[in-house]
Amino acid sequence: MITDTRRQSNPLDLGKADRKGDAGDWARTSETNASSDELRGKPSLAMIGLLLVTMIIGYEWFVSGIAKVVRGGFPAGLADELAGKSAGVPAWYLSLMQSAFIPNAEAFGYVIEVAEILAGVALIVGPLIWIFAWERISDRLRKAILLFIAVSAIGATFLAINLHLANGGSHPWLIPGNAFDEGIDLDSVLPATQSVITAVSIILLQRLHRERTGSVAPPAGG
């Protein structure tokens, strides 16, 4: 007698395999949805905290720029202000001030006013949209906002570093010479904080771009 040694399919095994496949599909879908939520959904509590810090920094820049415009005299008086604070300025930066900044101080004064106001607006409006409407806007607008925040933070960082050097402030890695001086001046804190804001914005911008590119990529083969 010939015995058929082939293993017959067990409906229970097939059911288990189907459930495993469904579980795997569900896990992959959940992972994709989680990634999408991080980029397009409402911001997490940690992200909201960073956005609030960004808005506070934006408010500081905005008020600083508005004060220069409203009070007047900033562009006209910038040359004398820079010359009066040149005692504590590093030698290499003092040479740059005397050759470029002080002779063109009035033009630089107007640039500083506009730059501070624009940076302030960007660092306030961008996070507000992110907090209250991020899940309802298009990817194109999300990318524009992330780019706007990153560029504004980079510009504000450059401006803060120059203001720190021009004021002859103590470097953040040195202990102040006077016990009554602040440990680290504001123009030293801002570049570090704004660098974090820039990095987060650029990382999320890249992730949005990669995910968008991957979703529209044509299938391989065919």
C-alpha positions as CSV (number, residue, x, y, z in Angstrom):
1,M,0.0,0.0,0.0
2,I,1.3,3.4,-0.9
3,T,1.1,6.1,1.8
4,D,0.7,9.7,0.9
5,T,3.4,11.5,3.1
6,R,2.5,15.0,1.9
7,R,1.5,17.3,4.7
8,Q,-2.1,18.4,4.3
9,S,-2.9,22.0,4.9
10,N,-4.4,22.7,8.4
11,P,-7.1,25.4,8.4
12,L,-5.9,26.4,11.9
13,D,-2.3,26.9,10.6
14,L,-3.6,29.0,7.7
15,G,-5.6,31.1,10.1
16,K,-2.6,31.7,12.3
17,A,-0.6,32.7,9.3
18,D,-3.3,35.1,8.2
19,R,-3.4,36.6,11.6
20,K,0.3,37.0,11.7
21,G,0.2,38.7,8.3
22,D,-2.6,40.9,9.4
23,A,-0.6,41.8,12.6
24,G,2.4,42.6,10.5
25,D,0.4,44.8,8.2
26,W,-1.2,46.5,11.2
27,A,2.2,47.1,12.8
28,R,3.6,48.6,9.5
29,T,0.5,50.7,9.1
30,S,0.7,51.9,12.7
31,E,4.4,52.8,12.3
32,T,3.6,54.7,9.1
33,N,0.7,56.5,10.7
34,A,2.8,57.4,13.8
35,S,5.5,58.8,11.5
36,S,2.9,60.8,9.6
37,D,1.4,62.1,12.8
38,E,4.7,63.3,14.1
39,L,5.1,65.3,10.9
40,R,1.6,66.3,10.1
41,G,-0.5,65.9,13.2
42,K,-0.9,68.1,16.3
43,P,2.5,68.7,18.0
44,S,3.5,66.7,21.0
45,L,3.8,68.3,24.4
46,A,7.6,68.4,24.0
47,M,7.3,70.1,20.6
48,I,4.8,72.6,22.0
49,G,7.4,73.5,24.7
50,L,10.1,74.1,22.0
51,L,7.6,76.2,20.0
52,L,6.8,78.3,23.0
53,V,10.5,79.0,23.6
54,T,10.8,79.9,19.9
55,M,7.9,82.4,20.3
56,I,9.5,83.9,23.4
57,I,12.8,84.4,21.4
58,G,10.8,85.8,18.5
59,Y,9.0,88.3,20.9
60,E,12.4,89.5,22.1
61,W,13.6,90.1,18.6
62,F,10.4,91.8,17.6
63,V,10.3,94.2,20.6
64,S,14.0,95.0,20.1
65,G,13.4,95.9,16.5
66,I,10.2,97.9,17.1
67,A,11.9,99.8,19.9
68,K,14.7,100.9,17.6
69,V,12.1,102.1,15.0
70,V,9.7,103.8,17.5
71,R,12.4,105.5,19.6
72,G,14.3,106.5,16.6
73,G,18.0,107.5,16.3
74,F,19.4,104.0,16.1
75,P,20.9,104.1,12.6
76,A,22.2,107.6,13.1
77,G,23.7,106.8,16.4
78,L,25.1,103.4,15.7
79,A,28.6,104.6,14.7
80,D,29.1,106.4,18.0
81,E,27.7,103.4,19.9
82,L,30.1,101.0,18.3
83,A,33.0,103.4,18.8
84,G,32.2,103.8,22.5
85,K,32.2,100.1,23.1
86,S,35.3,99.2,21.2
87,A,37.5,98.9,24.3
88,G,36.5,95.3,25.1
89,V,36.1,94.1,21.5
90,P,38.5,91.4,20.2
91,A,41.3,92.8,18.0
92,W,40.2,91.0,14.9
93,Y,36.6,92.1,15.2
94,L,37.7,95.7,16.1
95,S,39.5,95.8,12.8
96,L,36.4,94.7,11.0
97,M,34.3,97.3,12.8
98,Q,36.6,100.1,12.0
99,S,36.9,99.2,8.3
100,A,33.4,98.1,7.5
101,F,30.8,98.6,10.2
102,I,31.5,102.1,11.6
103,P,31.9,103.8,8.2
104,N,28.6,102.3,7.0
105,A,26.9,102.3,10.4
106,E,23.7,104.0,9.3
107,A,23.0,101.5,6.6
108,F,23.8,98.6,8.9
109,G,21.4,100.3,11.5
110,Y,18.5,100.1,9.1
111,V,19.3,96.5,8.2
112,I,19.4,95.6,11.9
113,E,16.0,97.2,12.5
114,V,14.4,95.3,9.6
115,A,16.1,92.0,10.4
116,E,15.1,92.0,14.0
117,I,11.4,92.7,13.2
118,L,11.3,90.1,10.4
119,A,13.0,87.5,12.6
120,G,10.6,88.2,15.4
121,V,7.5,87.9,13.2
122,A,8.8,84.6,11.7
123,L,9.6,83.1,15.1
124,I,6.2,84.0,16.4
125,V,3.8,83.4,13.5
126,G,5.4,80.1,12.4
127,P,5.0,78.4,15.8
128,L,1.5,79.7,16.2
129,I,0.5,78.0,12.9
130,W,2.3,74.9,14.0
131,I,0.4,74.7,17.3
132,F,-3.1,75.6,16.1
133,A,-3.4,74.6,12.5
134,W,-0.5,72.2,11.6
135,E,-2.8,69.2,10.9
136,R,-5.0,71.2,8.5
137,I,-2.4,72.8,6.2
138,S,-0.7,71.3,3.1
139,D,2.8,69.8,3.0
140,R,3.9,72.7,0.8
141,L,2.9,75.2,3.5
142,R,4.5,73.1,6.2
143,K,7.8,73.0,4.3
144,A,7.5,76.8,3.8
145,I,7.0,77.4,7.5
146,L,9.8,75.1,8.5
147,L,12.2,76.8,6.0
148,F,11.0,80.2,7.2
149,I,11.7,79.4,10.8
150,A,15.1,77.8,10.0
151,V,16.3,80.8,7.9
152,S,15.0,83.3,10.5
153,A,16.8,81.4,13.3
154,I,20.0,81.3,11.3
155,G,19.8,85.0,10.5
156,A,19.0,85.9,14.2
157,T,22.0,83.7,15.3
158,F,24.3,85.6,13.0
159,L,23.0,88.9,14.3
160,A,23.2,87.9,17.9
161,I,26.9,86.8,17.5
162,N,27.8,90.1,15.9
163,L,26.0,92.1,18.6
164,H,27.8,90.1,21.3
165,L,31.2,90.8,19.7
166,A,30.4,94.4,19.0
167,N,29.3,95.0,22.7
168,G,32.5,93.4,24.0
169,G,30.6,90.9,26.1
170,S,32.2,88.2,28.1
171,H,32.4,84.9,26.2
172,P,30.1,82.2,27.6
173,W,33.0,79.8,28.4
174,L,34.7,82.4,30.6
175,I,33.8,83.5,34.2
176,P,32.9,87.2,34.3
177,G,35.5,89.5,35.9
178,N,32.9,91.1,38.1
179,A,30.7,89.1,40.5
180,F,27.8,91.5,39.8
181,D,27.9,90.9,36.0
182,E,25.5,88.4,34.5
183,G,27.0,84.9,34.0
184,I,26.1,84.7,30.3
185,D,24.8,87.6,28.3
186,L,21.6,87.3,26.2
187,D,23.5,87.5,22.9
188,S,25.4,84.4,24.0
189,V,22.3,82.5,25.0
190,L,20.4,83.3,21.8
191,P,22.8,81.6,19.3
192,A,22.8,78.3,21.2
193,T,19.0,78.2,21.6
194,Q,18.4,79.3,18.0
195,S,20.8,76.6,16.8
196,V,18.6,74.0,18.4
197,I,15.5,75.6,16.7
198,T,17.3,75.6,13.3
199,A,18.4,71.9,13.7
200,V,14.9,70.7,14.6
201,S,13.3,72.7,11.7
202,I,15.8,71.3,9.2
203,I,15.5,67.7,10.4
204,L,11.7,67.9,10.1
205,L,11.9,69.6,6.7
206,Q,14.2,66.8,5.4
207,R,11.8,64.1,6.8
208,L,8.9,65.7,5.1
209,H,10.8,65.8,1.8
210,R,11.9,62.2,2.1
211,E,8.5,60.9,3.0
212,R,6.9,62.9,0.2
213,T,9.5,61.7,-2.3
214,G,9.1,58.1,-1.2
215,S,5.3,58.2,-1.4
216,V,5.3,59.4,-5.1
217,A,8.2,57.3,-6.2
218,P,7.3,54.9,-9.1
219,P,7.3,51.2,-8.3
220,A,10.5,49.3,-9.1
221,G,10.5,46.9,-12.1
222,G,7.6,46.6,-14.4
